[in-house]
Amino acid sequence: MDKRFKHTLVAFKICPYCMKVLTIMCHKNVKFEIKFIEMHNKPDWFTKISPLEKVPILIIGEEVVLFESAAIMEYIDEITPPKLMSDDPIQKALDRAKFEYSNEIIKSLYQFIFCTEQEKFVKLKEWIINRLKQMEEWLKDKKYLNGSEISLVDFNFVPVFVVLNMLKPILPCDMLKDYKRVQNYGDSLTSLQCTKTGRVPDYEFLMIDGIKNQNTVLFRSNPCYFNGPKPSRCCFFSK
Ligand SMILES: N[C@@H](CCC(=O)N[C@@H](CS)C(=O)NCC(=O)O)C(=O)O
């Protein structure tokens, strides 16, 4: 990596797109600083430099601001050989499409988690299950999406399985039960060291608190789970 450039990642603590970037940065052992900001209280300096006023952004040196998690992930991959993204144009295009596929699942998964209306909750669940069914077909007998070795596209799905894992003890959330390959894939991703440490230690705590405080369908269907002890982990970066 070119040491002339200092990297600063700006993130929200529970942002799944930031989690993707953190996971690949951890996997590739990239040194960086992190600045957490709050979604409902974005500082002026941030809204001035983030084109969509969204996180993650990666500030490189003094001037360059990368935005969009996919672009940031590809950049990190490029500067830290060996690359995890294929050079083959077709494979690359297929992978980029799956970057977007993962974003759609993540968006719906978060809507599902924080949903307060039963009817919408059921529809979202159905939609997510159908996307997981598609993944079951993509995986066939492979450990990762492109074969036995992990590639960049796989890091996009880390937040999906971190969230599904967190909700595993809740019966109505067992969306993976018919999809053995997706289950194994999720287990492979969540057992990676960079997945375990590549997010804030209180991620689960903050998520569970949010689910509870917003009186979501999930909370109403299983209040005991959300009132239980709060998990915490160690993490690879210092805040
Ligand atoms: N496509 C973007 C999505 C980023 C995104 O939606 N970030 C959310 C946080 S999880 C955000 O910054 N939202 C603030 C807002 O919409 O005002 C990416 O992959 O980076």
The ligand as an SDF file (V2000), in Angstrom:
LIG
                    3D

 20 19  0  0  0  0  0  0  0  0999 V2000
  -25.1670    2.5320   -1.6720 N   0  0  0  0  0  0  0  0  0  0  0  0
  -24.5470    3.1170   -0.4970 C   0  0  0  0  0  0  0  0  0  0  0  0
  -25.5250    3.0460    0.6680 C   0  0  0  0  0  0  0  0  0  0  0  0
  -25.0170    3.7950    1.8770 C   0  0  0  0  0  0  0  0  0  0  0  0
  -26.1340    4.1200    2.8640 C   0  0  0  0  0  0  0  0  0  0  0  0
  -27.3290    3.9550    2.5790 O   0  0  0  0  0  0  0  0  0  0  0  0
  -25.7320    4.5700    4.0510 N   0  0  0  0  0  0  0  0  0  0  0  0
  -26.6860    4.9590    5.0460 C   0  0  0  0  0  0  0  0  0  0  0  0
  -26.2910    4.3920    6.4190 C   0  0  0  0  0  0  0  0  0  0  0  0
  -26.4170    2.6670    6.5280 S   0  0  0  0  0  0  0  0  0  0  0  0
  -26.6660    6.4600    5.2150 C   0  0  0  0  0  0  0  0  0  0  0  0
  -25.6110    7.0630    5.2420 O   0  0  0  0  0  0  0  0  0  0  0  0
  -27.8190    7.0790    5.3520 N   0  0  0  0  0  0  0  0  0  0  0  0
  -27.9090    8.4730    5.6630 C   0  0  0  0  0  0  0  0  0  0  0  0
  -29.0020    9.1390    4.9270 C   0  0  0  0  0  0  0  0  0  0  0  0
  -29.6290    8.4880    4.0640 O   0  0  0  0  0  0  0  0  0  0  0  0
  -29.2380   10.3070    5.1940 O   0  0  0  0  0  0  0  0  0  0  0  0
  -23.2480    2.3660   -0.1880 C   0  0  0  0  0  0  0  0  0  0  0  0
  -23.1630    1.1820   -0.5480 O   0  0  0  0  0  0  0  0  0  0  0  0
  -22.3190    2.9620    0.3700 O   0  0  0  0  0  0  0  0  0  0  0  0
  1  2  1  0
  2  3  1  0
  2 18  1  0
  3  4  1  0
  4  5  1  0
  5  6  2  0
  5  7  1  0
  7  8  1  0
  8  9  1  0
  8 11  1  0
  9 10  1  0
 11 12  2  0
 11 13  1  0
 13 14  1  0
 14 15  1  0
 15 16  2  0
 15 17  1  0
 18 19  2  0
 18 20  1  0
M  END
$$$$
